[in-house]
Amino acid sequence: MLRYLAKRLAILVPTFIGITIVCFAVIHLAPGEPTDMQTELNPNITPQAIEQLKAHYGLDKPITTQYFLWMKSLMVLDFGNSLSSDARPVWDKIKERLPITIYINISSMVIIFLVSIPLGVASALRRGSVFDRVTTVFVFIGFSVPSFWLALICMDLLGVRLGWLPISGIHSAQYASLGFAAKVWDTTRHLFLPVVISAFGSLAGMSRYMRSSMLEIIRQDYILTARAKGLPERVVIYKHAMRNALLPVITILGLSIPGLIGGSVIFESIFSIPGLGKLFYEAIMMRDYNMIMGSLTIGAVLTLLGNLIADIAYSFADPRIRAG
């Protein structure tokens, strides 16, 4: 197992470097520069002042030089300072927003895992029943409904019209004066819609993957053999069949992590949640290269760690992976 883990960790290093190279090149190919926000609205700015401002931020150097300087700073965990008006260290701004984004994504993954797997297994065992047809309709709705549109509909219905849930932020105005239990409840109410809607699309698809995988497994000869031996149906399904049916689902679950992290930009902007996604969006609007690269780097690390966890879970579910 340690050898397998070491191989996976070794692959992450060149993958991470490749991601940073692509991201650095793409953001510099986009039109506009960070200095534009400070110069375009100033009619008295001179070309010399613009060049001095670019030199101050290091934007006058070739892009390859800028990348190697940025990577050199990254080696000591220095993301540089934000190019926005506050000029704060990028890491200080990220670590203020990162916990809420991680919390939303982990909560979404837990909901996807706890709901989609039992739903897919139950649908496979009741193939052709009313329950199976209802879940099929649910899946088609989950695939077809845009998440941002569903978020706006839920905000209007549950927040504005019915007033059941708050529709923005993560805390109420009186949060500081609440007790511990009340603070937990207040935060839960604020994050309920973002977490559930974030999980909705993946939940529908994951349950369908689980159903298809389970239908294929329960037709295998070893399942018939287990039943012929007189094993209880519960043991046959949950010990022999479901473990093998989880293999493709684990892979899909790992691949869905980038989508969840990328979706944070949309949900945090819609619900005004002060997370990493909203910070990333604001950095793009300001053309804040250091902040963009810092956010992308953290997102890449979280994505690679998520896929590493999926690989480890895959190896536990199928020991042949470790042996290979």
C-alpha positions, 0 to 999 in steps of 0.5 A: 500500500505504501508503494502504491501511495508513493507512486500516486504522490510522485505523479501529483508533482508534475501534474501540479506543475503542468496545471500552474503553467497552463493557468499562468499562460491562460490568465496572461493571454486574457485581454487587459492587465491589473494596471488597467483598473488604476489607469483607465479611469485617470485622464491625467495618467502618463505613458511613463507612469503606466510603464513605471506601474508595470515595472513595479508589479513586474509585468514588464518582464517576459512571461517565462520570467514572471512564471519562474519568479512566481514559482520561486516564491511559491516554493516558500509558500509565498503567493505574493501581495494582491494587486488590488487596492488593499495590497494584502498578502494573497495567502492572508486573504485566501485563508480567510475564505478557504474554510467556508469553501472546503466546508461547502464542498465536503458537505456536498460530497457527503450528501452525494455519497450518503444519498446517491449510493442507497438510491442507486442500489434500491433502484437497481434492486427494484428495476422496472418498479414505480420507485425506479421510474420515479428516480429515473425522472428525478435523474433526468430533472437533475441533469437538465435543470441548470444549477444557477437557475434552480438556485434562483428559483429556490431563493425566490420561493424558500427565501423571499416568498415563504421566508423559510431560509436566508438567501445570502451570507453565512450569518445573521446580523445578530450572530455575535450575540447568539449562543453556541447552539443558535450559532450552529443553527444559524450557519446551517440555515444559511448554508442549507440551500448552497450545499443542497443545490451544489450537490443536486446535479451530481447526486442525480448522476451518481445515483444513475451510475450506481444503479447501472453498476449494481445491475451489472454486478448482480447478474454475475455468476459469483452472485448466483453462487452466493445465493445458491449457497444460501447466504442471506440476501442482505449479505449477498447485496451489501457485502458481495455485490455493492463493494464491487459496484462501488468501483466505477462510482468511486472513480466518478466521485473523484472526477466530480471534485473539480466540478464542485470546486469550480461550482463554488464560484457560481454558488458563492456569487449567487448567495453572496458567500465569502468563500474562495470562489467569490474571491476568485471571481472578484480577482478576475474582475480586478485582473489581480494576477497574484490572487487568481494564481493563488486561488487556482493553486489552492483549487488545484491542490484540493482537486489533486488531494480529492483525486488522491483520496479517490485513488486510495479508496479505489485501492481499498475497494479493489486490492488488485489495484495495490497489487498491480 
